[in-house]
């Protein structure tokens, strides 16, 4: 029995020596640093007048506003670039957009924007920039020109299309 106690004591002493020279490894710990910030820069686009009635427009003719009827505002805090689009057809579905700049054909209409950096025909998707680097709290006036096709297939009722504006940071 004394021999067994000696073996246990040797085993305990050996374990204690190994434990003293072996680094103690525990489970890893983590910590976090949370950073909070408020980016100071926003785009806030506004167009005034928000609706316009051209009334009767003859086939194969231009009708347009003059003198800067509409105003594009950058109410945001960073410079803004602006893209513009319109419907591919009127809300009533009677007329289709001609975005090519060629004379609209039967039951087509074209819309041209004058007075911004780029004077272009409207398309049915946001593609070209009509205005660039409109500074915060600044504005520009522009006009809308509408052209009806060379002829109409019928005496259509009132037609409506929506012109949409998209502002993005310059």
C-alpha positions as CSV (number, residue, x, y, z in Angstrom):
1,X,0.0,0.0,0.0
2,X,2.9,2.3,0.7
3,X,4.1,1.7,-2.8
4,X,0.8,2.8,-4.2
5,X,0.8,6.0,-2.1
6,X,4.3,6.8,-3.4
7,X,3.1,6.2,-7.0
8,X,0.1,8.5,-6.4
9,X,2.4,11.2,-4.8
10,X,4.8,11.0,-7.7
11,X,1.9,11.3,-10.1
12,X,0.6,14.3,-8.3
13,X,4.0,16.0,-8.1
14,X,4.6,15.4,-11.8
15,X,1.2,16.8,-12.7
16,X,1.8,19.9,-10.5
17,X,5.2,20.5,-12.2
18,X,3.8,20.1,-15.7
19,X,0.9,22.5,-14.7
20,X,3.4,25.1,-13.5
21,X,5.3,25.1,-16.7
22,X,2.4,24.8,-19.1
23,X,0.6,28.0,-19.9
24,X,-3.0,28.0,-18.7
25,X,-5.3,28.2,-21.7
26,X,-8.9,29.3,-21.1
27,X,-11.7,30.0,-23.6
28,X,-11.0,33.1,-25.8
29,X,-12.8,36.3,-24.9
30,X,-14.1,39.0,-27.2
31,X,-15.0,42.7,-26.8
32,X,-16.7,45.2,-29.1
33,X,-16.4,48.9,-29.8
34,X,-19.6,50.4,-31.3
35,X,-19.2,53.4,-33.5
36,X,-22.3,55.5,-34.2
37,X,-22.5,58.3,-36.8
38,X,-25.0,60.3,-38.8
39,X,-23.9,60.9,-42.5
40,X,-24.6,64.5,-43.2
41,X,-25.7,64.6,-46.8
42,X,-29.0,64.1,-48.4
43,X,-30.7,64.6,-51.7
44,X,-34.1,66.3,-51.6
45,X,-35.4,67.0,-55.1
46,X,-38.5,69.1,-55.7
47,X,-40.2,70.3,-58.9
48,X,-42.7,73.1,-58.9
49,X,-45.3,73.3,-60.8
50,X,-46.4,69.7,-60.2
51,X,-49.0,69.5,-62.9
52,X,-49.6,71.3,-66.2
53,X,-52.4,71.2,-68.8
54,X,-51.4,71.9,-72.4
55,X,-55.1,71.8,-73.3
56,X,-55.7,71.1,-77.1
57,X,-52.6,70.1,-79.0
58,X,-52.8,69.8,-82.8
59,X,-51.3,66.7,-84.5
60,X,-47.9,67.3,-86.1
61,X,-47.1,70.4,-84.0
62,X,-45.1,71.5,-81.0
63,X,-46.7,73.1,-77.9
64,X,-44.4,74.3,-75.2
65,X,-44.2,76.4,-72.1
66,X,-41.9,79.4,-72.2
67,X,-40.0,81.6,-69.8
68,X,-38.9,78.9,-67.3
69,X,-42.4,77.7,-66.3
70,X,-41.1,74.9,-64.1
71,X,-38.4,75.0,-61.3
72,X,-36.1,72.2,-60.2
73,X,-35.0,72.6,-56.6
74,X,-32.2,70.9,-54.7
75,X,-33.4,71.2,-51.1
76,X,-30.7,68.7,-50.0
77,X,-27.3,69.3,-48.5
78,X,-25.1,67.9,-51.3
79,X,-24.8,68.8,-55.0
80,X,-27.3,66.9,-57.1
81,X,-27.4,65.4,-60.6
82,X,-30.8,65.0,-62.2
83,X,-32.3,62.4,-64.5
84,X,-35.8,62.6,-66.0
85,X,-38.1,60.1,-67.6
86,X,-41.7,59.7,-68.6
87,X,-44.2,57.0,-69.3
88,X,-43.7,54.7,-72.4
89,X,-47.3,55.4,-73.2
90,X,-50.0,57.7,-71.9
91,X,-52.0,56.5,-68.9
92,X,-54.9,55.9,-71.2
93,X,-52.7,53.7,-73.4
94,X,-53.8,55.5,-76.6
95,X,-50.5,57.1,-77.5
96,X,-46.9,55.9,-77.3
97,X,-43.7,57.8,-76.4
98,X,-41.3,58.6,-79.2
99,X,-38.0,59.2,-77.5
100,X,-35.8,59.2,-80.6
101,X,-36.0,62.9,-81.5
102,X,-37.4,62.1,-84.9
103,X,-40.9,63.4,-85.7
104,X,-43.4,61.3,-83.8
105,X,-45.6,59.2,-86.0
106,X,-49.3,58.3,-85.8
107,X,-50.5,58.1,-82.2
108,X,-47.1,59.1,-80.8
109,X,-45.9,62.0,-78.6
110,X,-42.5,63.4,-77.8
111,X,-41.4,65.5,-74.8
112,X,-38.4,67.7,-75.0
113,X,-36.8,69.5,-71.9
114,X,-35.3,73.0,-72.4
115,X,-33.4,75.1,-70.0
116,X,-31.4,72.5,-68.0
117,X,-27.7,71.6,-68.6
118,X,-28.7,69.1,-71.3
119,X,-31.7,69.7,-73.5
120,X,-32.9,66.3,-74.5
121,X,-36.0,64.2,-75.4
122,X,-37.5,62.2,-72.6
123,X,-37.2,58.5,-72.6
124,X,-39.2,55.9,-70.6
125,X,-36.2,55.0,-68.4
126,X,-33.7,57.1,-66.4
127,X,-30.7,57.3,-68.8
128,X,-29.2,60.6,-69.4
129,X,-28.5,63.4,-67.0
130,X,-30.5,66.5,-67.8
131,X,-28.8,68.6,-65.1
132,X,-25.5,68.2,-63.1
133,X,-24.0,69.7,-60.0
134,X,-27.1,71.6,-58.9
135,X,-25.8,73.0,-55.6
136,X,-27.6,72.6,-52.3
137,X,-30.4,75.1,-51.8
138,X,-30.2,76.1,-55.5
139,X,-32.7,75.9,-58.3
140,X,-33.0,76.1,-62.1
141,X,-36.0,76.9,-64.3
142,X,-36.9,74.9,-67.4
143,X,-39.6,74.4,-69.9
144,X,-41.4,71.4,-71.3
145,X,-42.1,71.0,-75.1
146,X,-44.7,68.5,-76.3
147,X,-45.1,67.3,-79.9
148,X,-47.9,65.2,-81.1
149,X,-47.4,62.8,-84.0
150,X,-48.1,63.5,-87.7
151,X,-51.6,62.2,-87.4
152,X,-54.0,60.5,-85.0
153,X,-56.0,57.3,-85.6
154,X,-59.0,58.7,-83.7
155,X,-60.2,61.8,-81.8
156,X,-58.6,60.6,-78.5
157,X,-59.9,61.7,-75.2
158,X,-57.7,63.6,-72.7
159,X,-54.3,62.0,-72.4
160,X,-52.0,62.0,-69.4
161,X,-48.4,61.1,-68.9
162,X,-46.2,61.5,-65.8
163,X,-42.7,63.0,-65.9
164,X,-40.5,61.7,-63.1
165,X,-37.3,63.2,-61.7
166,X,-34.5,61.4,-59.9
167,X,-31.8,63.2,-58.0
168,X,-28.5,61.6,-57.1
169,X,-25.3,63.0,-55.4
170,X,-22.9,64.6,-57.9
